[in-house]
């Protein structure tokens, strides 16, 4: 397309010509950079006898790879796709596999039956993608803001869920990264994951040098923990990066702050006590002993991350994960008034939508019960008192009967 045609398009779309010129130069520089990199690598990476093929084909084991050059080229391609960090690990789970089996045997997964059902898929990458030699682990920063939902009448929604569904965003970026890798190294076998299959993502991220497992069990690094993880299982024989040592030291902030004492020991979470499990994964009634401790949290909980000293160094997240629908400061009564249709429409493209309208109302009813006895709160609850769902009715009745707890009662379990 000529510059004249592009400028015509800019005028028609009311874009300044300077913006179009910037885009032309930007894409031209990116294309040239990739073309030069590809030309420089192809002689050393795949040799002169490269076979044609499609992405996802098996990697030619007879090709001569300049492994260091390829790894650096993949890191650069990852940065161009918006990944904050990228590393390489061997496709093994020794040690972590035994920890998982012990955790499952103790019943810490609660009603997440899929955790036990797919345990062997999780510990053996070959069962998910035969021929996997290397796991490419990638991280995306998502911290949308630094607001804390301290007002009991406003909803506390886990920050990761306030914006676009990370599953789709990260997966699409991984697919584009895989295409870039194929352009550099030739056809190779791979499969991408973004919390979309049984993958030991924290283990692989740690082995790939992206951070260490914090005492709250999330990946932690010198850039904090507000990161999404994604993986590419592939058959490229790339040397692993050096794992990162644990830097939690004697700090127990996450253990001490947990409202429900779900972190039962360093590096061990009992999901049955975790607010994220109770508000997202649990399908039935929330146990009464935990309801006062939920406070105004209606979807997930960030307490163990907010208190972490390393998160003082966290970077602002990718704009794709900016809060939508005012979920960073929404009032409980307003969200409780959403019909099922409004819930589905307003949360389209959000990870929250998967819990469904009934769990949404269940969670908010509990939060309203913890918010106090204002006339507005009681009116909102009474509207749902005869809801068709027995689950919703039960939690609304509990909220209506509840007196306002003291702050100390809400902060610590009995």
CORKAPE-V992749 format. One record per run of one state. SS is the DSSP state (~ for helix, > for strand, _ for the rest). FROM is the first residue (numbers start at 0). TO is the last residue. Records with the same first field share a line. If there is no record, write none. Layout:
# CORKAPE-V992749
SS=FROM-TO + FROM-TO
This chain:
# CORKAPE-V992749
_=0-1 + 13-15 + 45-65 + 80-83 + 90-94 + 105-111 + 117-117 + 123-123 + 128-132 + 141-152 + 154-154 + 157-157 + 161-164 + 185-188 + 193-199 + 207-210 + 213-217 + 221-222 + 224-225 + 234-251 + 257-261 + 265-266 + 269-269 + 273-273 + 281-286 + 294-295 + 299-301 + 306-307 + 313-317 + 321-329 + 336-338 + 346-349 + 371-373 + 383-388 + 401-405 + 411-413
~=2-12 + 16-44 + 66-79 + 95-104 + 112-116 + 118-122 + 124-127 + 158-160 + 165-184 + 200-206 + 252-256 + 270-272 + 274-280 + 287-293 + 302-305 + 308-312 + 318-320 + 331-335 + 339-345 + 350-370 + 374-382 + 389-400 + 406-410
>=84-89 + 133-140 + 153-153 + 155-156 + 189-192 + 211-212 + 218-220 + 223-223 + 226-233 + 262-264 + 267-268 + 296-298 + 330-330
